[in-house]
Amino acid sequence: MALADEGTPFTDIAAGGWVARMPARMRPYLLLARLDRPTGIWLLFLPGAWGILLARAPARESARLLLLFALGAAVMRAAGCVVNDMWDRDLDRRVRRTAGRPLASGALGLRQAALFLAALLLAGLCVLVQLDRLAQVLGAGSLLLVAVYPLAKRFTWWPQLVMGFTFGAGAPVGYAAAAGRIDGAWAALYAAAIFWDLGFDTVYGFQDMEDDAVIGIKSTSRRFAHRPRAFVGAAYALTLAALATAGLLAGLRPVFLAALAVPAVLLARQVAGLSVTDPAACLRLFKLNRATGLAVALALAAGRV
């Protein structure tokens, strides 16, 4: 299912907190954009931050790009959620966790969602034009992946891999924006983001396996439910290998490799604690990836000093 990050195994909505204090007309849009659940924004932003830090641009330029990518991640994550829910509104009604989403429940209509999506894409364009031409081309190209990703689970057992290419695209765009080029380090970092996303979205998907089986939705979560630790562990091992390769190709200091021990421990903790029969635990492990991604970013920052 789509990238989301709060709630319980039986709902996809976290309507309390600051959302409950907003005007009633705004609340369905906030929930549609998942703005009440920030983990997804972090998971979209962090690969971009990895790319910016790996490229070792001057500190002032790196700070400017990090701010732009933070804004872009918030906007494009929201846009991706809107696209996903537009495609999936009929399926969402049949899954307990997602039945309360604004489009599935009827709180918003397709026309309202389309207008909201147009506004989000316009805001994303305003961010994109602040980047150089290479990054603009790569960023615009990633929009095609955002549009088709929700369809993947209807046709392949590997929608989480498609999600990796989609939500991991911030890594190559961030590197290109900071370095102004494409090279081996760029490719290795993109691979790391793809494998990381593949792993954590598989963990996330274990929440919905029963409902997905009933309605015929495919996923790596269902495909590898009989050996979840082996599959997720392999995805995370490839993540670490690709990160190490990217750091070596980019000429980072050896402290980077040593600092990768922290995210390695966090990833290993997810694998060790994984239980496909405990959706609440899967959600907790999924959320641990914010800390994991931040640990990678700190390792990259240490290696560039």
C-alpha positions in Angstrom: 0.0 0.0 0.0 1.0 3.6 -0.1 3.6 5.2 2.2 1.9 6.2 5.4 3.2 6.1 8.9 0.7 6.6 11.8 -2.5 5.1 13.2 -3.2 1.5 14.2 -3.5 -1.7 12.3 -7.2 -1.0 11.8 -7.1 2.6 10.6 -5.1 4.9 8.4 -6.3 8.1 10.0 -4.8 10.1 12.8 -7.3 12.9 13.0 -6.5 14.0 16.6 -3.9 16.5 17.7 -3.4 19.7 15.7 -5.6 18.4 12.8 -8.7 18.4 15.1 -8.1 22.1 15.8 -8.2 23.1 12.2 -11.3 24.4 10.5 -13.6 21.5 9.5 -13.3 22.2 5.8 -9.5 21.9 5.9 -9.4 18.6 7.8 -10.1 16.2 4.8 -7.3 17.9 2.8 -4.9 17.6 5.6 -5.7 13.9 6.0 -5.6 13.4 2.2 -2.1 14.9 2.2 -1.0 12.9 5.3 0.2 16.1 6.8 -0.7 14.8 10.3 1.8 12.0 9.8 5.3 13.4 9.2 7.3 10.1 9.0 6.5 9.8 5.3 7.9 13.3 4.7 11.1 12.4 6.4 11.5 9.2 4.4 11.1 11.2 1.2 13.4 14.0 2.3 16.3 11.9 3.7 17.5 10.3 0.4 17.7 13.8 -1.1 19.7 14.9 2.0 22.0 12.0 1.4 22.6 13.1 -2.1 23.3 16.7 -1.1 25.7 15.6 1.6 27.5 13.1 -0.6 28.2 15.6 -3.3 30.2 17.8 -0.8 29.0 21.2 -2.2 30.0 24.3 -0.1 28.2 24.5 3.2 26.1 27.5 2.2 24.9 25.8 -1.0 24.3 22.6 0.8 22.2 24.4 3.4 20.1 26.1 0.7 19.5 22.8 -1.1 18.6 21.0 2.1 15.9 23.6 2.8 14.5 23.4 -0.7 14.4 19.6 -0.5 12.6 19.7 2.8 9.9 21.9 1.3 9.8 19.8 -1.8 9.5 16.6 0.2 6.5 17.9 2.1 4.8 19.1 -1.0 5.6 16.0 -3.2 4.8 13.5 -0.5 1.4 15.1 -0.3 1.0 15.1 -4.0 2.0 11.4 -4.1 -0.6 10.6 -1.5 -3.3 12.4 -3.5 -2.4 10.5 -6.7 -2.3 7.2 -4.8 -5.7 7.8 -3.2 -7.3 8.9 -6.5 -6.2 5.6 -8.1 -7.0 3.5 -5.0 -10.2 4.9 -3.7 -12.3 1.8 -4.5 -9.7 -0.6 -3.2 -9.2 1.6 0.0 -12.9 1.1 0.8 -12.2 -2.6 1.1 -9.2 -2.4 3.4 -9.8 -1.8 7.1 -6.7 0.4 7.6 -7.6 2.7 4.6 -11.4 2.7 4.5 -11.6 6.1 6.4 -9.4 8.0 3.9 -11.1 11.1 2.6 -11.7 9.8 -1.0 -12.6 6.3 0.1 -15.1 7.6 2.7 -16.6 10.3 0.4 -15.4 13.2 2.6 -13.8 14.6 -0.6 -14.7 14.1 -4.3 -12.4 13.5 -7.3 -12.7 17.1 -8.5 -11.7 18.5 -5.2 -8.7 16.1 -5.0 -7.7 17.0 -8.6 -7.7 20.8 -7.8 -5.7 20.1 -4.6 -3.2 18.0 -6.6 -2.8 20.8 -9.1 -2.0 23.3 -6.3 0.5 20.9 -4.8 2.2 20.3 -8.2 2.4 24.1 -8.8 4.2 24.4 -5.4 6.5 21.6 -6.3 7.3 23.4 -9.6 8.3 26.5 -7.7 10.8 24.4 -5.7 12.1 22.6 -8.8 12.9 25.8 -10.7 15.3 26.8 -8.0 17.6 23.8 -9.0 20.0 23.5 -11.9 19.0 22.1 -15.2 20.2 18.6 -14.7 18.3 18.3 -11.4 15.2 19.8 -13.0 15.2 17.2 -15.7 15.6 14.3 -13.2 13.0 15.8 -10.8 10.5 16.2 -13.6 11.2 12.7 -14.8 10.4 11.3 -11.3 6.8 12.6 -11.7 6.0 9.8 -14.1 7.0 7.3 -11.4 4.7 9.1 -9.0 1.8 8.8 -11.4 2.2 5.1 -12.2 3.4 3.7 -8.9 -0.1 3.2 -7.5 -0.9 0.9 -10.4 2.1 -1.4 -9.8 0.4 -3.5 -7.1 -2.3 -4.5 -9.6 0.2 -6.1 -12.0 3.4 -7.2 -10.2 4.5 -8.8 -6.9 7.1 -6.0 -6.7 5.3 -2.7 -6.1 7.6 -2.0 -3.2 10.5 -2.0 -5.7 8.6 0.4 -7.9 8.1 2.5 -4.8 11.9 2.4 -4.2 12.6 3.9 -7.6 9.9 6.5 -6.9 10.5 7.7 -3.4 14.2 7.1 -3.6 14.5 9.5 -6.5 15.4 12.3 -4.1 18.9 10.8 -3.8 20.0 11.2 -7.4 18.2 14.5 -7.7 19.9 15.8 -4.6 23.3 14.6 -5.7 22.8 16.1 -9.2 21.6 19.4 -7.7 24.7 19.7 -5.5 27.3 18.2 -7.8 26.0 19.2 -11.2 26.8 15.8 -12.7 25.9 12.1 -12.8 28.6 9.5 -11.9 29.2 6.2 -10.2 28.6 7.7 -6.7 25.3 9.0 -8.0 24.3 5.5 -9.2 25.4 3.8 -6.0 23.5 6.2 -3.8 20.3 5.8 -5.9 20.7 2.0 -5.5 21.0 2.4 -1.7 17.8 4.5 -1.6 15.9 1.9 -3.7 16.9 -1.0 -1.5 16.2 0.9 1.7 12.7 1.8 0.4 12.1 -1.8 -0.7 13.0 -3.1 2.8 10.9 -0.7 4.9 7.9 -0.6 2.6 7.8 -4.4 2.8 7.8 -4.2 6.5 5.0 -1.6 6.3 3.0 -3.8 3.9 2.8 -6.7 6.4 0.0 -4.8 8.1 -2.4 -5.3 5.1 -1.6 -8.8 4.0 -5.0 -10.4 4.9 -7.0 -7.7 3.2 -4.7 -7.5 0.2 -5.1 -11.2 -0.3 -8.9 -11.0 -0.3 -8.9 -8.2 -2.9 -6.0 -9.5 -5.0 -3.4 -6.8 -4.3 0.1 -8.0 -4.8 3.2 -7.0 -2.7 6.6 -8.2 -1.7 5.1 -8.4 1.8 2.8 -11.2 0.6 5.3 -12.7 -1.8 7.9 -13.2 1.0 5.7 -13.6 4.0 7.2 -17.1 4.5 10.7 -15.7 4.8 10.4 -12.1 5.8 13.6 -11.7 7.8 15.7 -13.1 4.9 14.1 -10.8 2.4 14.1 -7.6 4.4 17.6 -8.5 5.7 18.9 -8.9 2.1 17.3 -5.5 1.1 19.0 -3.8 4.0 22.4 -5.5 3.5 22.3 -4.3 -0.1 21.4 -0.8 1.2 24.5 -0.7 3.4 26.7 -2.1 0.6 25.5 0.5 -1.8 26.0 3.3 0.7 29.6 2.1 1.4 30.3 2.0 -2.4 28.8 5.5 -2.9 31.0 6.9 -0.1 34.2 5.3 -1.5 33.4 6.5 -5.0 32.8 10.0 -3.7 36.0 10.1 -1.8 34.5 10.4 1.7 36.8 10.1 4.7 37.1 6.6 6.4 35.1 7.9 9.3 32.0 7.5 7.1 32.4 3.7 6.9 32.8 3.6 10.7 29.7 5.8 11.2 27.6 3.4 9.1 27.7 1.1 12.0 24.9 3.1 13.6 22.4 2.7 10.8 23.5 -0.9 10.4 22.5 -1.6 14.0 19.1 0.1 13.5 18.5 -1.9 10.3 19.5 -5.1 12.0 17.1 -4.3 14.9 14.2 -4.1 12.4 15.1 -7.5 10.9 15.5 -9.2 14.3 12.2 -7.8 15.6 10.1 -8.5 12.5 6.9 -10.5 13.0 4.4 -10.6 10.2 1.7 -11.6 12.6 2.0 -8.4 14.6 0.9 -5.4 12.5 1.5 -2.9 15.4 5.1 -4.1 15.7 5.6 -3.8 12.0 4.4 -0.2 12.2 6.8 0.6 15.0 9.7 -1.0 13.1 8.7 1.0 10.0 8.8 4.3 11.9 12.4 3.4 13.1 13.5 4.2 9.6 13.4 8.0 10.3 16.2 7.5 12.8 18.0 5.2 10.4 17.9 7.7 7.6 19.1 10.5 9.9 22.0 8.2 11.0 23.0 7.8 7.4 22.9 11.5 6.9 25.1 12.1 9.9 27.6 9.5 8.6 27.7 11.3 5.3 28.2 14.6 7.0 31.0 13.2 9.1 32.7 11.8 6.0 32.7 15.0 4.1 34.4 17.2 6.8 
